[in-house]
Amino acid sequence: MKSNRLFSFIVVIAIYAITIILGIILYNYLNFHYLVNLLISDVVCTVVVFIFSLIFKNASCYDPYWSVAPVVVIIALCTKTSLNTPIILATIAIIIWGLRLTLNWAYTFKGLNFEDWRYVMLREKTKKFYPIINFLGIHLFPTLVVYFCMIPFVSLFYMDANMNVFSYICFGLLILAPLIEGVADLQMHNFRKKQTHTFIRVGLWKYSRHPNYLGEILMWIAMGLYAISCIGFRWYFLVGAIINTLMFLFISIPMAENHQRERKPGFEEYKSQTRYLIPLKKFK
């Protein structure tokens, strides 16, 4: 049954339906500071998804969490708060970003018999320590990154927020970020269908090795700056963006590049001809 894509979709949807309901109930029940309530709810939801990943022996059960959690949080907050312009624009941006990322996950989702190559690699390398790595590295760490990234827009619901010129500039970046990711996704999917070359060298990928990650990094930097522009400077508004950027620069991207280096001949030449993130022509 795990190889059946429809069955797998139904299972994942059920997992997240249970998780979402539990998270909302817990957040509303807790009576701490809103950021503490959010953290506790976030961690508990992650534990629930982790349990299901153990049941189905597939850590990729967690993959949609990155895009689902922020959308659920902001929509849930919208239902219990009077809306203003800063909140409405942030909500639009988060929903566009979340839909793009979730749809991309759904498009590439093969079923519960398929697990992300990174998790397979970690299982093979860590062996008996994999259960610990699975929980702390694959589930909990990304959840904490998502949590810190959510702080800026969640704070818009609890603090006085007002728009200014810089706010609209940041909002423009919030729309640009998922647009970059969406275009990069479409170009990559089209390339994989044709697969006429070893490396994609068209569109945003012509000059950048990771334009999709560029969009993800830009998204949370823009969200932190957006909250600062609307509320005022709070150092913790930028923590999520910083951690997220460091994660991509020092974990996700190096891991992806090492994977390509091992599997595809000519990677070093390709690397010398294209930039890391910014899609601009590289001059020698």
Secondary structure, DSSP 8 states (H G I E B T S, - for coil): -TT-HHHHHHHHHHHHHHHHHHHHHHHHH--S-HHHHHHHHHHHHHHHHHHHHHHTT-GGGGTTHHHHHHHHHHHHHHTTS---HHHHHHHHHHHHHHHHHHHHHHHH---TT---HHHHHHHHHHGGGHHHHIIIIIIIHHHHHHHHHHHHHHHTTTS-----HHHHHHHHHHHHHHHHHHHHHHHHHHHHHH--SSS--SGGGGTBS-HHHHHHHHHHHHHHHHHHHHH---GGGTHHHHHHHHHIIIIIHHHHHHHHHHHSTTHHHHHHHSBSSS-S----
